[in-house]
Amino acid sequence: MKGTLAPTEGAGYDLIDSKGGKWEVRSITKGGIYFSPSYMVGSGRSFNTKGFISKLDDLEGYIISDVESFPDIKFWIIEKEEVINWWKKKELGKSTKISRTKILKLLEV
């Protein structure tokens, strides 16, 4: 992929690939994973479908790591079209958060 880190912590993405594409990095934990923007996750925050779709429009996709498999960390590069497909098929929860078991099944581990 060869790229660089986003210029700031609040950039809305984590990495820029060698072609200028923006990628978000997410980790699978015991609690699962979410695909919505970080500003929609946490106490007092709420999910907004329009904001989620807008976020996807700006990204090439997600780099997902399974931090629970430490020290042998597995990772996947998922293009945004796959996440959109999961959303349309209602594979993601209402706020895009899904369990560890479900994401590993979707990734066909």
Buried (B, 14 or more C-beta within 10 A) or exposed (E): EEBEEBEEEEEBBBBBBEEEBBBBBBEBEEEBBBBBBBEBBEEEEEBBEEBBEEBBEEBBBBBBBBEEEEEEEBBBEBBBEBBBEBBEEEBBBEBBBBBBEBBBEBBEE
